[in-house]
Amino acid sequence: MLSPLWILLTAFIFCVLFWKQHTKIQAAIAVTSISLYLASAVGLFVTVYQSGIQVVQIGNWPAPFGITLVADLLSATMVLISAVISFAIILYSLQDISEERKRKGFYPVLLVMMFGICGSFLTGDIFNLYVWFEVMLVASFVLIVLGNRKGQLEGAVKYVTLSFISSGFLLTGTAILYKLTGTLNMADLSVAIAQHPNQELITVAAVFFLVGFGIKAAVFPFFSWLPASYPTPPVSVVGLMAGLLTKVGVYALIRYFTLLFTYDLSSTHSVLLILAGLTMFFGVLGAVAQRDFKRILSFHIVSQIGYMVMGLALFTPLAIAGSVFYIIHHILVKTNLFLISGIVKVTNGYYALSKLGGVYDRFPFVTALFVISAFSLAGIPPLSGFWGKFILVKAGLEANQYLIVAVSLVVGLLTLFSMSKIWVAVFWSAQPQETQEAVTHTRKSLLKSHYMLLVSSAFLALCTLFLSFYPEALIALSKKTAEQLLDPQVYIRAVLGKNY
Amino acid sequence: MNLIISLIIGLLFSASLFLMFQKSFFKLIIGVILFGYATIFFLFTVGGVTKNAPPLLSKANAAVAQLADPLPQALTLTAIVISIGVQLFVIVLLKKVYEKVGTEDLDELNTTDKI
């Protein structure tokens, strides 16, 4: 079970050995290691699906005294999707990242970030989660700044400060929980919190974690770092971060608020529901106002995070299943949209909507990729976004939460509006006269010089199509995951042994 | 003693957050550093404020009246190292931003916020 982590760590060490000059060797190491990572993630997922929760005690110290690594269905699914996305991104980055950035250590830092992400998904100890978060965050700081453009540096200041505040809140919450219960192991905490006489103090810790992970996951009102920093770095970086980093925050929220903080639903989950609605609404309002391709997509990330938190806050099996389905669908679609914006930059030379146009005439294949991803995001049947929104709306109606369902449907409409804004400006209408000279490629020259970009984007689009036309598999998996999440006894018994 | 420590932690949190809201780069750095100190100090005092209590038992002092909790001390060390790394990164980042943008005013960093 530790093989995903070992593969990434070894690959990072080898990449650092070839620092600075040998970028081709670094690229080769990165591609092979991410392929091996994908293989081991598939192996881990199959093992967890067939044999139940997998547990590893680090150093053979028995739980709850040592650090435990736990792979249940949610963790294994997230590791698998992170492997799929990093595979697409590493292929894309071969022709997208400039040589200057590659020489400054792009590949080792990317591998460290994947290492931190994989560790965050697999850990079963709250302080260990904080450490893995820091590994992932510091690597993402470096990736955002790599290249030293003015926009990158400015966005990085806001991103770093808010991330540091979020880590501080996580640490404070961990300290409070440790003082109240005397343990750091998640399974043991679940047992101890259930028996704790003073539930109000537990809620205090829950609020600290809500703020800390909320800043990380970009829920309202903590999301302002995201549109300020995500549009600035190169497309490979932003595709990986948009797909994964906020979802690690959502994963942590789901883990903590289904395993640990389930005894004061009126204080924790009702607040989450209100925040989810506000996140959805303000995210899409921000997206509708923007006039730059990547900035619209960044605001959409915020808005879609609201859907995932809504599923968690409703706290029924169907709602959490919808949340898991939405996470998987959104990671694939959002990363693909960013990759397509990178392809459009290559062909047309700009990100600003007013300077783009005519992509449908010249590159119908790129247009098809965009149609699949954008209309899936907006929730048009039969694409995967429709299934995700349908499950969440159905769960909301069954839980009698009509307001949040209404908000989610209105937000879906506004998402469709902003997506069609991009569609009309970039793909449908003709290229404006002033920017005709920036148009460089024909279909054949694009395929010859930037085939990797098209290959990785097509790979993700194929995954989305598979989810769209055969959603049964993922829906069944999400339902099974939700059942496992809502029954902490399975997790506790797997980690602590049979007598709990 | 407990009251003094609680007051200090509260003072550190409030001072650090106040400094992080100021316009100057330098005050942002000091705020970040103090915020790290506040959380780490809180983590440290979770172990109980006892004097002269050993954290680990050995054959020599096998029977002691009071034992200090070693786990928060370990967590504190980890958190100190991590926050030093982030602080170093923020300091160098702000130096580079000053070179690129030319101003020391955080309110001027708004090219990424314009529509």
Interface residues (C-beta under 8 A of the other chain):
Chain A: F127 V131 E134 V138 F141 V142 V145 N148 K150 G151 L153 E154 G155 A156 V157 K158 V160 T161 F164 I165 S167 G168 L171 T172 T174 A175 I176 Y178 K179 L184 P227 A228 S229 P231 T232 A289 Q290 R291 D292 R295
Chain B: M20 L28 V32 F35 G36 A38 T39 I40 F42 L43 V46 L71 P72 L75 T78 A79 I82 S83 G85 V86 F89 V90 L93 L94 K96 V97 K100 V101 L106 L109 N110 T111 T112 D113 I115
